[in-house]
């Protein structure tokens, strides 16, 4: 199991503190006992002008806690907690970068810090930029760890290749979705305003082609009733009739 990130630590801490702040307020037991005793003394006839009726206390607490819950929902939503935790995480990483950015460091140390920043805890491995910044092998990042645990190094290479493949597939899918959205935007006006002379299912052209096919059958029947002059001419006419029917059937089957 991977260790929790700085972002996870801070989010959990802020959630706990928010729960503490959102708890209902209530007087202490000692204060309630004292108020109860004062109320009893008033009931027995003792003179005490500082006692508060229990009902008034309960009503005030109810209204106070109701306002408190409304305040908590407005000021401490989960989105705000997440945003504050991300800001803390960014500041934490920024402080580390400032401490490591001394002018006295040479180029090799700066490149090492850049590599560590690429593989820092809490990096968003769903982002294409983060995936592209990952080294191809664990040996190029931490040679001593790769030699000590070759199984983990091999697993890293497998996962890195898998991330690269998925990132490329996601980029292709996004591009395809964008093309389809553009096509949908171009075709949207035709959903309610299609010209009648366009080739559509059950449209005017399909009806006209159906009438033409019936007419061709009738014409072919009339031609068949004509007296035979030459057998070759009949064969040519029959071939033309079959060819025309095939053309019409092919056109209609594609609609």
C-alpha angles and dihedrals in degrees: 000000000000117000116255116266128235088256091054092048094051094044091053092047093050091047092054092048091048090053090052091051093047096054116116116261120239134171118254121263092248091053092049092049091050092049090048092052092048090051091051091050089053090051090053091052101260117147110246119143095181099069119112122207114249092232092057090051092051092048092050092048092049093053092043094051091045090055089045093055091049090050092050093050091051101041103032108040118155091251091058092049091051092048093051091048091051090050091051090049091051092048091048091053091044092055090051091051092049092051090049096046098081114148090229093070116098127228095270093056092048091052090049090053090050090054091049089051090054091055099036119141113267095031113153104243091185091071118092092222092056092048092050091050094058115107115246094235134024089228090068090054105036111007094176093054092046091054093046095049112022092169092062090045090054091047090052091054091049093049092044091053090047091052092049091051094048091047091053091047091050091051090052091048092050091050091049092048090050091051091049091049090052090050090048091051090051093048097042094088090057093058090080102018113048120157114241093227093062120103104257134147111278088004131139095269092053091052091048091050090051091053090047091053091052089048091051091053091051092047091049090051092051091048089051089058093058117106115267114253103166129002091221092058091052091052092050091049091049092050092050091049092051091046093051092049091051091051092051093045091049092051093048094046090056093056 
